[in-house]
C-alpha cells in the first residue's frame, strides 16, 4: 500500500541521521585525541560534545538517548586508548554527556526549536549558554579530580582551560554538525552545495599553516583580516566549517610544538593551551560575529526587497483576483498606443451581479469573481493579453493584433461560450450568468489619443450592449469598418453617441 513508505520515511530518516551523527562523533573524538592532544593530555578544543548536543536538538527523544548512550561508550573507549585511566575516562565521558544535555535544554529554551545559530542574537545567546554550562561542568570536573581521583591539579588554571576547551568545541562544531545533520542528503544529491564549504575549508587550512609556520606572532595577526574578509562573503554554515578547520589545524600544530604559541611557552603545557584557546576564542568570536552581522544585513535587505516587490504588486494588482488593476491597465494601454500597435480593447460586465451578492452572500460573490477571472485567463492563454479587474464586476482586456469585425465577432462569441456555458457553483447551487461586452479597436492612427479616449469608446459600446438588453456585445464603429459590420451581425454602438 502506498501510504506505508510515507509513514516509515520519517523514522528511516531519523535512523540515518543518528548513524551519521555517531560516525561524526567517532571521527571528531579520534582526530582530536590523536592530533590535537599534547603529551600531557591537554587539548585546546573538544568538538565531539557538539554531536551529542545536535542529537538532542534534532532527533526524537528515544533516538537521541540512544545516540548519547553510544557516544558515551565510544568516548570511554577512545579516552582509555588515549592513555586515560578508567576512572578518568569515565569521569570525562560522563561530564561530556552532562554538558551536552544541559546545553541542549537551555538552547531549546533561549535559541528556539530551529536553533539557527547563523542568526546573531541566537549565536550570542548560545555562546553565553555554552560558556556558563562549561564553567559549571569544569568546576565539577576539577573538584572530582582533586577529591575522588586524588589528582594534583592547579585549580584555577585547570578550570579555565577546561571551560575554554569545551566552550570552543561547542562554538565551532555545533553549527557545522547542525548543518550536516539537516542538509547531508541534500548536499550529497546536489554536490554544488558543498563547493563553497570545501573551498573555504581549504583556504582556511592554508592560511592557518602559513600563520603557524613561523614562531613570530605577527603571522598570527594576519589571520584576523584574512578570515574577516572571508566572513564578509561566505554563508554562515560555510564560515563555521572554515573556523572549525582553523581551530583543529591550530590545535594540532600547537600540540606538536609548532607555531608561535608553542615556542613562547615550550615547557608549560597548561599555559600554552590557555593562550591558544584565548587566541582562538577571540578569533572565532570576531569572525563569526562579523559573519552573523553580515548575514543579518543580507536577510534584512532581502526582506526589504520582498516587501518592495509585494507593495509594487499590491499597487498594480487586484487583491481578490490577482489581475492587474485599472491604473496598471491604463499604463499598458498607453504603452501599446505609444508603440503604434494594433489591438482590441474589451470591457466586460457581469449582468445582474448584485443578485449574486444578495442571494448567496458576498463571500460567494468573491468566489464567483475569482473563478470568472481564472476562466478568462485560461481562455486568453497564449494571446499575450492584459486582463484587469476595474472593481466590482467590471473587467477589461487588451488583446494585441490586427482584428477584422468578423474576428471580433468570433472572439466575443468564444468569450460568452467559454465563460458562461458551464454554470458556476455558488453555495452548492449551480448558477448561470450572462455578460455584456463593449469592444473597440485601436491602431497606429490612435497614437495621439489618450488612453482615456480609447477607454471611453469601449465604455460607450458596453453601454449600448446593456441598453440592447444585456447578454450581448457591441463593437464601437470605426471609419474603415462599416462595410464589414454589415456582414458580421454585430450591432455597432450608436454613431451619435460618439459625436456626443
Secondary structure, DSSP 8 states (H G I E B T S, - for coil): -HHHHHHHHHHHHHHHHHHHHHHHHHHHHHHHHHHSB-TTS-BS--TTHHHHHHHHHHS-HHHHHHHHHHHHHHHHHHHHHTT--HHHHHHHHHHHHHHHHHHHHHHHHHH-SS--TTSHHHHHHHHHHHHHHHHHHHHHHHHHHHHTS-----HHHHHHHHHHHHHHHHHHHHHHHHHHHHHHHHHHHSTTHHHHHHHHHHHHHHHHHHHTSSS-THHHHHHHHHHHHHHHHS-HHHHHHHHHHHHHHHHHHHHTT-SHHHHHTSS-HHHHHHHHHHHHHHHHHHHHHHHHHHHHHHHHHHHHHHHHHHHHHHHHB-TTT--B-HHHHHHHHHHHHHTT--EEEEEEEETTHHHHHHHH-HHHHHHHHHHHHHHHHHHTTTTT-EEEEEETTEEEEEEES---HHHHHHHHHHHHHHHHSS-EEETTEEE---EEEEEEEE-GGGTTS-HHHHHHHHHHHHHHHHHTTSSEEEE---TTTHHHHHHHT--B--HHHHH-
